[in-house]
Amino acid sequence: MKTKTKKRSTRKAKFPPVTSSEIVMVAAFFMSAAVFSERMVEPATKLFDQLSDTEKVAVMAIGDKIMGALRE
């Protein structure tokens, strides 16, 4: 007697588009992590290079706040 195999769904998951502010937060986290881990320098640099000028300024400002909080 043959058993029936369940057919898998081929639909892709639908995710909402990523906003600029979310990208900036991730980039700021990567840049802060790069200060402590040499392995994070390359991914952080690649991500930072893809940002627009306004996003780069925001990343630097957020990274400054993160590093200031870590110094205290």
mmCIF file of the N, C-alpha and C atoms, coordinates in Angstrom:
data_MODEL
# 
_entry.id   MODEL 
# 
loop_
_atom_site.group_PDB 
_atom_site.id 
_atom_site.type_symbol 
_atom_site.label_atom_id 
_atom_site.label_alt_id 
_atom_site.label_comp_id 
_atom_site.label_asym_id 
_atom_site.label_entity_id 
_atom_site.label_seq_id 
_atom_site.pdbx_PDB_ins_code 
_atom_site.Cartn_x 
_atom_site.Cartn_y 
_atom_site.Cartn_z 
_atom_site.occupancy 
_atom_site.B_iso_or_equiv 
_atom_site.pdbx_formal_charge 
_atom_site.auth_seq_id 
_atom_site.auth_comp_id 
_atom_site.auth_asym_id 
_atom_site.auth_atom_id 
_atom_site.pdbx_PDB_model_num 
ATOM 1   N N  . MET A 1 1  ? 0.830  -1.177 0.000  1.00 0.00 ? 1  MET A N  1 
ATOM 2   C CA . MET A 1 1  ? 0.000  0.000  0.000  1.00 0.00 ? 1  MET A CA 1 
ATOM 3   C C  . MET A 1 1  ? 0.884  1.254  0.000  1.00 0.00 ? 1  MET A C  1 
ATOM 4   N N  . LYS A 1 2  ? 0.645  2.160  -0.938 1.00 0.00 ? 2  LYS A N  1 
ATOM 5   C CA . LYS A 1 2  ? 1.434  3.380  -1.036 1.00 0.00 ? 2  LYS A CA 1 
ATOM 6   C C  . LYS A 1 2  ? 0.908  4.451  -0.097 1.00 0.00 ? 2  LYS A C  1 
ATOM 7   N N  . THR A 1 3  ? 1.855  5.179  0.487  1.00 0.00 ? 3  THR A N  1 
ATOM 8   C CA . THR A 1 3  ? 1.434  6.300  1.327  1.00 0.00 ? 3  THR A CA 1 
ATOM 9   C C  . THR A 1 3  ? 1.505  7.575  0.504  1.00 0.00 ? 3  THR A C  1 
ATOM 10  N N  . LYS A 1 4  ? 0.606  8.456  0.748  1.00 0.00 ? 4  LYS A N  1 
ATOM 11  C CA . LYS A 1 4  ? 0.589  9.719  0.019  1.00 0.00 ? 4  LYS A CA 1 
ATOM 12  C C  . LYS A 1 4  ? 1.583  10.683 0.660  1.00 0.00 ? 4  LYS A C  1 
ATOM 13  N N  . THR A 1 5  ? 2.353  11.346 -0.177 1.00 0.00 ? 5  THR A N  1 
ATOM 14  C CA . THR A 1 5  ? 3.271  12.359 0.351  1.00 0.00 ? 5  THR A CA 1 
ATOM 15  C C  . THR A 1 5  ? 2.583  13.711 0.283  1.00 0.00 ? 5  THR A C  1 
ATOM 16  N N  . LYS A 1 6  ? 2.805  14.474 1.297  1.00 0.00 ? 6  LYS A N  1 
ATOM 17  C CA . LYS A 1 6  ? 2.187  15.781 1.370  1.00 0.00 ? 6  LYS A CA 1 
ATOM 18  C C  . LYS A 1 6  ? 2.950  16.750 0.457  1.00 0.00 ? 6  LYS A C  1 
ATOM 19  N N  . LYS A 1 7  ? 2.225  17.441 -0.393 1.00 0.00 ? 7  LYS A N  1 
ATOM 20  C CA . LYS A 1 7  ? 2.849  18.389 -1.309 1.00 0.00 ? 7  LYS A CA 1 
ATOM 21  C C  . LYS A 1 7  ? 3.210  19.660 -0.534 1.00 0.00 ? 7  LYS A C  1 
ATOM 22  N N  . ARG A 1 8  ? 4.447  20.101 -0.725 1.00 0.00 ? 8  ARG A N  1 
ATOM 23  C CA . ARG A 1 8  ? 4.901  21.305 -0.031 1.00 0.00 ? 8  ARG A CA 1 
ATOM 24  C C  . ARG A 1 8  ? 4.454  22.549 -0.777 1.00 0.00 ? 8  ARG A C  1 
ATOM 25  N N  . SER A 1 9  ? 4.210  23.577 -0.025 1.00 0.00 ? 9  SER A N  1 
ATOM 26  C CA . SER A 1 9  ? 3.817  24.854 -0.616 1.00 0.00 ? 9  SER A CA 1 
ATOM 27  C C  . SER A 1 9  ? 5.029  25.497 -1.284 1.00 0.00 ? 9  SER A C  1 
ATOM 28  N N  . THR A 1 10 ? 4.829  26.035 -2.451 1.00 0.00 ? 10 THR A N  1 
ATOM 29  C CA . THR A 1 10 ? 5.931  26.675 -3.170 1.00 0.00 ? 10 THR A CA 1 
ATOM 30  C C  . THR A 1 10 ? 5.837  28.195 -3.102 1.00 0.00 ? 10 THR A C  1 
ATOM 31  N N  . ARG A 1 11 ? 4.884  28.709 -2.334 1.00 0.00 ? 11 ARG A N  1 
ATOM 32  C CA . ARG A 1 11 ? 4.762  30.163 -2.210 1.00 0.00 ? 11 ARG A CA 1 
ATOM 33  C C  . ARG A 1 11 ? 5.894  30.720 -1.365 1.00 0.00 ? 11 ARG A C  1 
ATOM 34  N N  . LYS A 1 12 ? 6.372  31.886 -1.755 1.00 0.00 ? 12 LYS A N  1 
ATOM 35  C CA . LYS A 1 12 ? 7.409  32.548 -0.978 1.00 0.00 ? 12 LYS A CA 1 
ATOM 36  C C  . LYS A 1 12 ? 6.755  33.365 0.133  1.00 0.00 ? 12 LYS A C  1 
ATOM 37  N N  . ALA A 1 13 ? 7.475  33.482 1.232  1.00 0.00 ? 13 ALA A N  1 
ATOM 38  C CA . ALA A 1 13 ? 6.969  34.292 2.326  1.00 0.00 ? 13 ALA A CA 1 
ATOM 39  C C  . ALA A 1 13 ? 7.005  35.757 1.911  1.00 0.00 ? 13 ALA A C  1 
ATOM 40  N N  . LYS A 1 14 ? 5.995  36.495 2.294  1.00 0.00 ? 14 LYS A N  1 
ATOM 41  C CA . LYS A 1 14 ? 5.937  37.909 1.954  1.00 0.00 ? 14 LYS A CA 1 
ATOM 42  C C  . LYS A 1 14 ? 6.339  38.730 3.179  1.00 0.00 ? 14 LYS A C  1 
ATOM 43  N N  . PHE A 1 15 ? 7.421  39.456 3.044  1.00 0.00 ? 15 PHE A N  1 
ATOM 44  C CA . PHE A 1 15 ? 7.890  40.307 4.116  1.00 0.00 ? 15 PHE A CA 1 
ATOM 45  C C  . PHE A 1 15 ? 7.671  41.762 3.726  1.00 0.00 ? 15 PHE A C  1 
ATOM 46  N N  . PRO A 1 16 ? 7.409  42.608 4.702  1.00 0.00 ? 16 PRO A N  1 
ATOM 47  C CA . PRO A 1 16 ? 7.262  44.029 4.360  1.00 0.00 ? 16 PRO A CA 1 
ATOM 48  C C  . PRO A 1 16 ? 8.609  44.603 3.937  1.00 0.00 ? 16 PRO A C  1 
ATOM 49  N N  . PRO A 1 17 ? 8.606  45.659 3.135  1.00 0.00 ? 17 PRO A N  1 
ATOM 50  C CA . PRO A 1 17 ? 9.878  46.245 2.705  1.00 0.00 ? 17 PRO A CA 1 
ATOM 51  C C  . PRO A 1 17 ? 10.662 46.795 3.900  1.00 0.00 ? 17 PRO A C  1 
ATOM 52  N N  . VAL A 1 18 ? 11.964 46.730 3.809  1.00 0.00 ? 18 VAL A N  1 
ATOM 53  C CA . VAL A 1 18 ? 12.818 47.218 4.888  1.00 0.00 ? 18 VAL A CA 1 
ATOM 54  C C  . VAL A 1 18 ? 12.916 48.733 4.776  1.00 0.00 ? 18 VAL A C  1 
ATOM 55  N N  . THR A 1 19 ? 12.740 49.407 5.901  1.00 0.00 ? 19 THR A N  1 
ATOM 56  C CA . THR A 1 19 ? 12.792 50.866 5.868  1.00 0.00 ? 19 THR A CA 1 
ATOM 57  C C  . THR A 1 19 ? 14.226 51.356 6.040  1.00 0.00 ? 19 THR A C  1 
ATOM 58  N N  . SER A 1 20 ? 14.437 52.591 5.680  1.00 0.00 ? 20 SER A N  1 
ATOM 59  C CA . SER A 1 20 ? 15.765 53.203 5.778  1.00 0.00 ? 20 SER A CA 1 
ATOM 60  C C  . SER A 1 20 ? 16.226 53.256 7.233  1.00 0.00 ? 20 SER A C  1 
ATOM 61  N N  . SER A 1 21 ? 15.310 53.528 8.140  1.00 0.00 ? 21 SER A N  1 
ATOM 62  C CA . SER A 1 21 ? 15.692 53.624 9.556  1.00 0.00 ? 21 SER A CA 1 
ATOM 63  C C  . SER A 1 21 ? 16.132 52.268 10.109 1.00 0.00 ? 21 SER A C  1 
ATOM 64  N N  . GLU A 1 22 ? 15.534 51.197 9.627  1.00 0.00 ? 22 GLU A N  1 
ATOM 65  C CA . GLU A 1 22 ? 15.959 49.861 10.060 1.00 0.00 ? 22 GLU A CA 1 
ATOM 66  C C  . GLU A 1 22 ? 17.358 49.547 9.551  1.00 0.00 ? 22 GLU A C  1 
ATOM 67  N N  . ILE A 1 23 ? 17.648 49.936 8.327  1.00 0.00 ? 23 ILE A N  1 
ATOM 68  C CA . ILE A 1 23 ? 18.980 49.714 7.763  1.00 0.00 ? 23 ILE A CA 1 
ATOM 69  C C  . ILE A 1 23 ? 20.020 50.510 8.547  1.00 0.00 ? 23 ILE A C  1 
ATOM 70  N N  . VAL A 1 24 ? 19.673 51.741 8.904  1.00 0.00 ? 24 VAL A N  1 
ATOM 71  C CA . VAL A 1 24 ? 20.584 52.593 9.667  1.00 0.00 ? 24 VAL A CA 1 
ATOM 72  C C  . VAL A 1 24 ? 20.880 51.978 11.031 1.00 0.00 ? 24 VAL A C  1 
ATOM 73  N N  . MET A 1 25 ? 19.872 51.431 11.691 1.00 0.00 ? 25 MET A N  1 
ATOM 74  C CA . MET A 1 25 ? 20.081 50.822 13.009 1.00 0.00 ? 25 MET A CA 1 
ATOM 75  C C  . MET A 1 25 ? 20.995 49.600 12.913 1.00 0.00 ? 25 MET A C  1 
ATOM 76  N N  . VAL A 1 26 ? 20.794 48.773 11.908 1.00 0.00 ? 26 VAL A N  1 
ATOM 77  C CA . VAL A 1 26 ? 21.641 47.593 11.723 1.00 0.00 ? 26 VAL A CA 1 
ATOM 78  C C  . VAL A 1 26 ? 23.070 48.011 11.406 1.00 0.00 ? 26 VAL A C  1 
ATOM 79  N N  . ALA A 1 27 ? 23.224 49.008 10.550 1.00 0.00 ? 27 ALA A N  1 
ATOM 80  C CA . ALA A 1 27 ? 24.559 49.485 10.194 1.00 0.00 ? 27 ALA A CA 1 
ATOM 81  C C  . ALA A 1 27 ? 25.277 50.062 11.411 1.00 0.00 ? 27 ALA A C  1 
ATOM 82  N N  . ALA A 1 28 ? 24.558 50.787 12.259 1.00 0.00 ? 28 ALA A N  1 
ATOM 83  C CA . ALA A 1 28 ? 25.160 51.349 13.474 1.00 0.00 ? 28 ALA A CA 1 
ATOM 84  C C  . ALA A 1 28 ? 25.606 50.228 14.408 1.00 0.00 ? 28 ALA A C  1 
ATOM 85  N N  . PHE A 1 29 ? 24.801 49.190 14.515 1.00 0.00 ? 29 PHE A N  1 
ATOM 86  C CA . PHE A 1 29 ? 25.181 48.042 15.345 1.00 0.00 ? 29 PHE A CA 1 
ATOM 87  C C  . PHE A 1 29 ? 26.434 47.367 14.793 1.00 0.00 ? 29 PHE A C  1 
ATOM 88  N N  . PHE A 1 30 ? 26.486 47.176 13.475 1.00 0.00 ? 30 PHE A N  1 
ATOM 89  C CA . PHE A 1 30 ? 27.656 46.556 12.845 1.00 0.00 ? 30 PHE A CA 1 
ATOM 90  C C  . PHE A 1 30 ? 28.909 47.383 13.074 1.00 0.00 ? 30 PHE A C  1 
ATOM 91  N N  . MET A 1 31 ? 28.793 48.717 12.924 1.00 0.00 ? 31 MET A N  1 
ATOM 92  C CA . MET A 1 31 ? 29.952 49.586 13.111 1.00 0.00 ? 31 MET A CA 1 
ATOM 93  C C  . MET A 1 31 ? 30.440 49.527 14.557 1.00 0.00 ? 31 MET A C  1 
ATOM 94  N N  . SER A 1 32 ? 29.516 49.488 15.502 1.00 0.00 ? 32 SER A N  1 
ATOM 95  C CA . SER A 1 32 ? 29.896 49.404 16.916 1.00 0.00 ? 32 SER A CA 1 
ATOM 96  C C  . SER A 1 32 ? 30.543 48.052 17.213 1.00 0.00 ? 32 SER A C  1 
ATOM 97  N N  . ALA A 1 33 ? 30.031 47.003 16.614 1.00 0.00 ? 33 ALA A N  1 
ATOM 98  C CA . ALA A 1 33 ? 30.602 45.671 16.826 1.00 0.00 ? 33 ALA A CA 1 
ATOM 99  C C  . ALA A 1 33 ? 31.993 45.573 16.197 1.00 0.00 ? 33 ALA A C  1 
ATOM 100 N N  . ALA A 1 34 ? 32.218 46.318 15.119 1.00 0.00 ? 34 ALA A N  1 
ATOM 101 C CA . ALA A 1 34 ? 33.521 46.288 14.444 1.00 0.00 ? 34 ALA A CA 1 
ATOM 102 C C  . ALA A 1 34 ? 34.626 46.861 15.323 1.00 0.00 ? 34 ALA A C  1 
ATOM 103 N N  . VAL A 1 35 ? 34.257 47.716 16.269 1.00 0.00 ? 35 VAL A N  1 
ATOM 104 C CA . VAL A 1 35 ? 35.245 48.283 17.183 1.00 0.00 ? 35 VAL A CA 1 
ATOM 105 C C  . VAL A 1 35 ? 35.823 47.191 18.081 1.00 0.00 ? 35 VAL A C  1 
ATOM 106 N N  . PHE A 1 36 ? 34.999 46.225 18.440 1.00 0.00 ? 36 PHE A N  1 
ATOM 107 C CA . PHE A 1 36 ? 35.418 45.188 19.378 1.00 0.00 ? 36 PHE A CA 1 
ATOM 108 C C  . PHE A 1 36 ? 35.854 43.886 18.715 1.00 0.00 ? 36 PHE A C  1 
ATOM 109 N N  . SER A 1 37 ? 35.420 43.655 17.490 1.00 0.00 ? 37 SER A N  1 
ATOM 110 C CA . SER A 1 37 ? 35.729 42.396 16.818 1.00 0.00 ? 37 SER A CA 1 
ATOM 111 C C  . SER A 1 37 ? 36.267 42.660 15.414 1.00 0.00 ? 37 SER A C  1 
ATOM 112 N N  . GLU A 1 38 ? 37.452 42.174 15.156 1.00 0.00 ? 38 GLU A N  1 
ATOM 113 C CA . GLU A 1 38 ? 38.075 42.374 13.848 1.00 0.00 ? 38 GLU A CA 1 
ATOM 114 C C  . GLU A 1 38 ? 37.286 41.688 12.732 1.00 0.00 ? 38 GLU A C  1 
ATOM 115 N N  . ARG A 1 39 ? 36.596 40.621 13.071 1.00 0.00 ? 39 ARG A N  1 
ATOM 116 C CA . ARG A 1 39 ? 35.810 39.887 12.070 1.00 0.00 ? 39 ARG A CA 1 
ATOM 117 C C  . ARG A 1 39 ? 34.620 40.698 11.562 1.00 0.00 ? 39 ARG A C  1 
ATOM 118 N N  . MET A 1 40 ? 34.180 41.687 12.321 1.00 0.00 ? 40 MET A N  1 
ATOM 119 C CA . MET A 1 40 ? 33.021 42.491 11.930 1.00 0.00 ? 40 MET A CA 1 
ATOM 120 C C  . MET A 1 40 ? 33.390 43.682 11.047 1.00 0.00 ? 40 MET A C  1 
ATOM 121 N N  . VAL A 1 41 ? 34.686 43.959 10.883 1.00 0.00 ? 41 VAL A N  1 
ATOM 122 C CA . VAL A 1 41 ? 35.102 45.138 10.123 1.00 0.00 ? 41 VAL A CA 1 
ATOM 123 C C  . VAL A 1 41 ? 34.668 45.046 8.666  1.00 0.00 ? 41 VAL A C  1 
ATOM 124 N N  . GLU A 1 42 ? 34.914 43.909 8.024  1.00 0.00 ? 42 GLU A N  1 
ATOM 125 C CA . GLU A 1 42 ? 34.578 43.765 6.603  1.00 0.00 ? 42 GLU A CA 1 
ATOM 126 C C  . GLU A 1 42 ? 33.069 43.867 6.340  1.00 0.00 ? 42 GLU A C  1 
ATOM 127 N N  . PRO A 1 43 ? 32.212 43.118 7.075  1.00 0.00 ? 43 PRO A N  1 
ATOM 128 C CA . PRO A 1 43 ? 30.769 43.265 6.819  1.00 0.00 ? 43 PRO A CA 1 
ATOM 129 C C  . PRO A 1 43 ? 30.260 44.672 7.114  1.00 0.00 ? 43 PRO A C  1 
ATOM 130 N N  . ALA A 1 44 ? 30.795 45.297 8.164  1.00 0.00 ? 44 ALA A N  1 
ATOM 131 C CA . ALA A 1 44 ? 30.363 46.653 8.501  1.00 0.00 ? 44 ALA A CA 1 
ATOM 132 C C  . ALA A 1 44 ? 30.758 47.634 7.406  1.00 0.00 ? 44 ALA A C  1 
ATOM 133 N N  . THR A 1 45 ? 31.957 47.485 6.872  1.00 0.00 ? 45 THR A N  1 
ATOM 134 C CA . THR A 1 45 ? 32.424 48.371 5.809  1.00 0.00 ? 45 THR A CA 1 
ATOM 135 C C  . THR A 1 45 ? 31.602 48.190 4.539  1.00 0.00 ? 45 THR A C  1 
ATOM 136 N N  . LYS A 1 46 ? 31.305 46.950 4.197  1.00 0.00 ? 46 LYS A N  1 
ATOM 137 C CA . LYS A 1 46 ? 30.494 46.690 2.996  1.00 0.00 ? 46 LYS A CA 1 
ATOM 138 C C  . LYS A 1 46 ? 29.106 47.308 3.121  1.00 0.00 ? 46 LYS A C  1 
ATOM 139 N N  . LEU A 1 47 ? 28.499 47.162 4.297  1.00 0.00 ? 47 LEU A N  1 
ATOM 140 C CA . LEU A 1 47 ? 27.170 47.720 4.521  1.00 0.00 ? 47 LEU A CA 1 
ATOM 141 C C  . LEU A 1 47 ? 27.225 49.248 4.515  1.00 0.00 ? 47 LEU A C  1 
ATOM 142 N N  . PHE A 1 48 ? 28.227 49.810 5.157  1.00 0.00 ? 48 PHE A N  1 
ATOM 143 C CA . PHE A 1 48 ? 28.363 51.262 5.251  1.00 0.00 ? 48 PHE A CA 1 
ATOM 144 C C  . PHE A 1 48 ? 28.563 51.883 3.869  1.00 0.00 ? 48 PHE A C  1 
ATOM 145 N N  . ASP A 1 49 ? 29.309 51.229 3.004  1.00 0.00 ? 49 ASP A N  1 
ATOM 146 C CA . ASP A 1 49 ? 29.576 51.748 1.661  1.00 0.00 ? 49 ASP A CA 1 
ATOM 147 C C  . ASP A 1 49 ? 28.317 51.814 0.798  1.00 0.00 ? 49 ASP A C  1 
ATOM 148 N N  . GLN A 1 50 ? 27.315 51.019 1.110  1.00 0.00 ? 50 GLN A N  1 
ATOM 149 C CA . GLN A 1 50 ? 26.083 50.988 0.322  1.00 0.00 ? 50 GLN A CA 1 
ATOM 150 C C  . GLN A 1 50 ? 25.070 52.041 0.756  1.00 0.00 ? 50 GLN A C  1 
ATOM 151 N N  . LEU A 1 51 ? 25.329 52.726 1.852  1.00 0.00 ? 51 LEU A N  1 
ATOM 152 C CA . LEU A 1 51 ? 24.376 53.697 2.379  1.00 0.00 ? 51 LEU A CA 1 
ATOM 153 C C  . LEU A 1 51 ? 24.476 55.033 1.649  1.00 0.00 ? 51 LEU A C  1 
ATOM 154 N N  . SER A 1 52 ? 23.386 55.784 1.690  1.00 0.00 ? 52 SER A N  1 
ATOM 155 C CA . SER A 1 52 ? 23.403 57.141 1.140  1.00 0.00 ? 52 SER A CA 1 
ATOM 156 C C  . SER A 1 52 ? 24.106 58.057 2.143  1.00 0.00 ? 52 SER A C  1 
ATOM 157 N N  . ASP A 1 53 ? 24.384 59.284 1.734  1.00 0.00 ? 53 ASP A N  1 
ATOM 158 C CA . ASP A 1 53 ? 25.094 60.221 2.607  1.00 0.00 ? 53 ASP A CA 1 
ATOM 159 C C  . ASP A 1 53 ? 24.317 60.528 3.883  1.00 0.00 ? 53 ASP A C  1 
ATOM 160 N N  . THR A 1 54 ? 23.011 60.719 3.761  1.00 0.00 ? 54 THR A N  1 
ATOM 161 C CA . THR A 1 54 ? 22.214 61.024 4.960  1.00 0.00 ? 54 THR A CA 1 
ATOM 162 C C  . THR A 1 54 ? 22.167 59.826 5.905  1.00 0.00 ? 54 THR A C  1 
ATOM 163 N N  . GLU A 1 55 ? 22.116 58.627 5.339  1.00 0.00 ? 55 GLU A N  1 
ATOM 164 C CA . GLU A 1 55 ? 22.126 57.420 6.178  1.00 0.00 ? 55 GLU A CA 1 
ATOM 165 C C  . GLU A 1 55 ? 23.472 57.262 6.882  1.00 0.00 ? 55 GLU A C  1 
ATOM 166 N N  . LYS A 1 56 ? 24.565 57.613 6.187  1.00 0.00 ? 56 LYS A N  1 
ATOM 167 C CA . LYS A 1 56 ? 25.892 57.524 6.794  1.00 0.00 ? 56 LYS A CA 1 
ATOM 168 C C  . LYS A 1 56 ? 26.007 58.465 7.986  1.00 0.00 ? 56 LYS A C  1 
ATOM 169 N N  . VAL A 1 57 ? 25.460 59.664 7.853  1.00 0.00 ? 57 VAL A N  1 
ATOM 170 C CA . VAL A 1 57 ? 25.487 60.626 8.956  1.00 0.00 ? 57 VAL A CA 1 
ATOM 171 C C  . VAL A 1 57 ? 24.694 60.084 10.142 1.00 0.00 ? 57 VAL A C  1 
ATOM 172 N N  . ALA A 1 58 ? 23.540 59.496 9.864  1.00 0.00 ? 58 ALA A N  1 
ATOM 173 C CA . ALA A 1 58 ? 22.718 58.928 10.934 1.00 0.00 ? 58 ALA A CA 1 
ATOM 174 C C  . ALA A 1 58 ? 23.432 57.769 11.620 1.00 0.00 ? 58 ALA A C  1 
ATOM 175 N N  . VAL A 1 59 ? 24.104 56.933 10.844 1.00 0.00 ? 59 VAL A N  1 
ATOM 176 C CA . VAL A 1 59 ? 24.847 55.804 11.419 1.00 0.00 ? 59 VAL A CA 1 
ATOM 177 C C  . VAL A 1 59 ? 25.949 56.309 12.330 1.00 0.00 ? 59 VAL A C  1 
ATOM 178 N N  . MET A 1 60 ? 26.658 57.330 11.889 1.00 0.00 ? 60 MET A N  1 
ATOM 179 C CA . MET A 1 60 ? 27.746 57.871 12.696 1.00 0.00 ? 60 MET A CA 1 
ATOM 180 C C  . MET A 1 60 ? 27.209 58.473 14.001 1.00 0.00 ? 60 MET A C  1 
ATOM 181 N N  . ALA A 1 61 ? 26.071 59.158 13.936 1.00 0.00 ? 61 ALA A N  1 
ATOM 182 C CA . ALA A 1 61 ? 25.484 59.758 15.133 1.00 0.00 ? 61 ALA A CA 1 
ATOM 183 C C  . ALA A 1 61 ? 25.033 58.682 16.123 1.00 0.00 ? 61 ALA A C  1 
ATOM 184 N N  . ILE A 1 62 ? 24.379 57.652 15.627 1.00 0.00 ? 62 ILE A N  1 
ATOM 185 C CA . ILE A 1 62 ? 23.920 56.566 16.494 1.00 0.00 ? 62 ILE A CA 1 
ATOM 186 C C  . ILE A 1 62 ? 25.118 55.809 17.059 1.00 0.00 ? 62 ILE A C  1 
ATOM 187 N N  . GLY A 1 63 ? 26.118 55.548 16.213 1.00 0.00 ? 63 GLY A N  1 
ATOM 188 C CA . GLY A 1 63 ? 27.328 54.868 16.669 1.00 0.00 ? 63 GLY A CA 1 
ATOM 189 C C  . GLY A 1 63 ? 28.046 55.657 17.741 1.00 0.00 ? 63 GLY A C  1 
ATOM 190 N N  . ASP A 1 64 ? 28.048 56.986 17.618 1.00 0.00 ? 64 ASP A N  1 
ATOM 191 C CA . ASP A 1 64 ? 28.641 57.857 18.636 1.00 0.00 ? 64 ASP A CA 1 
ATOM 192 C C  . ASP A 1 64 ? 27.935 57.695 19.980 1.00 0.00 ? 64 ASP A C  1 
ATOM 193 N N  . LYS A 1 65 ? 26.616 57.645 19.933 1.00 0.00 ? 65 LYS A N  1 
ATOM 194 C CA . LYS A 1 65 ? 25.832 57.477 21.171 1.00 0.00 ? 65 LYS A CA 1 
ATOM 195 C C  . LYS A 1 65 ? 26.093 56.100 21.795 1.00 0.00 ? 65 LYS A C  1 
ATOM 196 N N  . ILE A 1 66 ? 26.169 55.072 20.958 1.00 0.00 ? 66 ILE A N  1 
ATOM 197 C CA . ILE A 1 66 ? 26.429 53.718 21.474 1.00 0.00 ? 66 ILE A CA 1 
ATOM 198 C C  . ILE A 1 66 ? 27.795 53.668 22.133 1.00 0.00 ? 66 ILE A C  1 
ATOM 199 N N  . MET A 1 67 ? 28.797 54.213 21.456 1.00 0.00 ? 67 MET A N  1 
ATOM 200 C CA . MET A 1 67 ? 30.151 54.175 22.007 1.00 0.00 ? 67 MET A CA 1 
ATOM 201 C C  . MET A 1 67 ? 30.254 55.035 23.273 1.00 0.00 ? 67 MET A C  1 
ATOM 202 N N  . GLY A 1 68 ? 29.537 56.158 23.308 1.00 0.00 ? 68 GLY A N  1 
ATOM 203 C CA . GLY A 1 68 ? 29.515 56.999 24.514 1.00 0.00 ? 68 GLY A CA 1 
ATOM 204 C C  . GLY A 1 68 ? 28.902 56.268 25.693 1.00 0.00 ? 68 GLY A C  1 
ATOM 205 N N  . ALA A 1 69 ? 27.845 55.509 25.425 1.00 0.00 ? 69 ALA A N  1 
ATOM 206 C CA . ALA A 1 69 ? 27.208 54.734 26.498 1.00 0.00 ? 69 ALA A CA 1 
ATOM 207 C C  . ALA A 1 69 ? 28.124 53.619 26.982 1.00 0.00 ? 69 ALA A C  1 
ATOM 208 N N  . LEU A 1 70 ? 28.901 53.043 26.083 1.00 0.00 ? 70 LEU A N  1 
ATOM 209 C CA . LEU A 1 70 ? 29.805 51.953 26.480 1.00 0.00 ? 70 LEU A CA 1 
ATOM 210 C C  . LEU A 1 70 ? 31.009 52.465 27.268 1.00 0.00 ? 70 LEU A C  1 
ATOM 211 N N  . ARG A 1 71 ? 31.397 53.707 27.029 1.00 0.00 ? 71 ARG A N  1 
ATOM 212 C CA . ARG A 1 71 ? 32.544 54.282 27.750 1.00 0.00 ? 71 ARG A CA 1 
ATOM 213 C C  . ARG A 1 71 ? 32.215 54.544 29.207 1.00 0.00 ? 71 ARG A C  1 
ATOM 214 N N  . GLU A 1 72 ? 30.944 54.847 29.502 1.00 0.00 ? 72 GLU A N  1 
ATOM 215 C CA . GLU A 1 72 ? 30.548 55.178 30.880 1.00 0.00 ? 72 GLU A CA 1 
ATOM 216 C C  . GLU A 1 72 ? 30.560 54.017 31.815 1.00 0.00 ? 72 GLU A C  1 
# 
